[in-house]
């Protein structure tokens, strides 16, 4: 069975500082990896996804993520955080063998200090 | 294009009552998912439909939860009778069903069971 761990429940970062959110997955076959963002009262919005190829993936809103197979990780980064990035971020793993369903991590809530 | 529509937006009921949620996916999307998101946790898949057939309902508490997608378009999720631990946001998502295409999420229905 596939699983996702996001070790950090909360992260506080100053506006303009860099941000890195950790994600570790467990899956027996080749994983497909996603990062979603959820703002209060909103649905989940896809930031980026990794299927194959280049292990550094660029997404929307200036985010990027790096897939490291040896570490079973898919960490999300942003060089300079804006106040509007305050939200909850979810890492998810999916695979065709699982019927394309997504398994989500527990989420990391990001707070941005002015 | 219109997004995934869900209603109602909020629902408050007492335990042992019944409740139903409605979802209208993006037009042309063959796959529809219902997720349960308990406060402070990541979304958990309850059921996945491909057109009007069930692909995966392994995590659906079938003694109280039911879902249908009779015409392969919109879907209804029902809880009867509700328990306190059913308090959560119920998210509907859809996709075309193409391998590992991203899921589009609705804004969810927030259920409070008192």
Boltz contact constraints between the chains, C-beta under 6 A:
constraints:
  - contact:
      token1: [A, 32]
      token2: [B, 100]
      max_distance: 6.0
  - contact:
      token1: [A, 43]
      token2: [B, 105]
      max_distance: 6.0
  - contact:
      token1: [A, 43]
      token2: [B, 106]
      max_distance: 6.0
  - contact:
      token1: [A, 43]
      token2: [B, 107]
      max_distance: 6.0
  - contact:
      token1: [A, 44]
      token2: [B, 105]
      max_distance: 6.0
  - contact:
      token1: [A, 46]
      token2: [B, 102]
      max_distance: 6.0
  - contact:
      token1: [A, 51]
      token2: [B, 100]
      max_distance: 6.0
  - contact:
      token1: [A, 90]
      token2: [B, 42]
      max_distance: 6.0
  - contact:
      token1: [A, 94]
      token2: [B, 100]
      max_distance: 6.0
  - contact:
      token1: [A, 96]
      token2: [B, 99]
      max_distance: 6.0
  - contact:
      token1: [A, 99]
      token2: [B, 55]
      max_distance: 6.0
  - contact:
      token1: [A, 99]
      token2: [B, 56]
      max_distance: 6.0
  - contact:
      token1: [A, 100]
      token2: [B, 100]
      max_distance: 6.0
  - contact:
      token1: [A, 101]
      token2: [B, 45]
      max_distance: 6.0
  - contact:
      token1: [A, 101]
      token2: [B, 48]
      max_distance: 6.0
  - contact:
      token1: [A, 104]
      token2: [B, 42]
      max_distance: 6.0
  - contact:
      token1: [A, 104]
      token2: [B, 43]
      max_distance: 6.0
  - contact:
      token1: [A, 105]
      token2: [B, 42]
      max_distance: 6.0
  - contact:
      token1: [A, 106]
      token2: [B, 41]
      max_distance: 6.0
  - contact:
      token1: [A, 106]
      token2: [B, 42]
      max_distance: 6.0
  - contact:
      token1: [A, 107]
      token2: [B, 42]
      max_distance: 6.0
